[in-house]
Amino acid sequence: MSIALLAVFWGLAFFVMLNDIDFFSLQDLFDTRELHHEHIVVALFFCGIVAAAIALIWARQRRKEY
């Protein structure tokens, strides 16, 4: 389940990255005056890691209960 969540979030991040006209640039990533596609890509990337970690923790807790 955690791998599926990670794949979904990272797939969404990839599609957002491809949707950007000027592609991924570090200059836009560090520009905090406006919201850029790069900010959404990084947020989806990290949310995928957090979601996968939560799924792993819940799975381990369920195994310990039985």
Residue pairs with C-beta under 8 A, 6 or more apart in sequence:
1 55
1 59
2 51
2 52
2 53
2 55
2 56
2 59
3 52
5 48
5 51
5 52
5 55
6 48
6 49
6 51
6 52
8 48
9 44
9 45
9 47
9 48
9 51
10 44
10 45
10 48
12 44
13 40
13 41
13 42
13 44
13 45
13 48
16 37
16 40
16 41
16 44
17 23
17 24
17 37
17 41
19 37
20 36
20 37
20 38
22 28
24 37
24 38
24 41
25 38
26 38
28 36
28 37
28 38
29 36
29 38
29 39
29 42
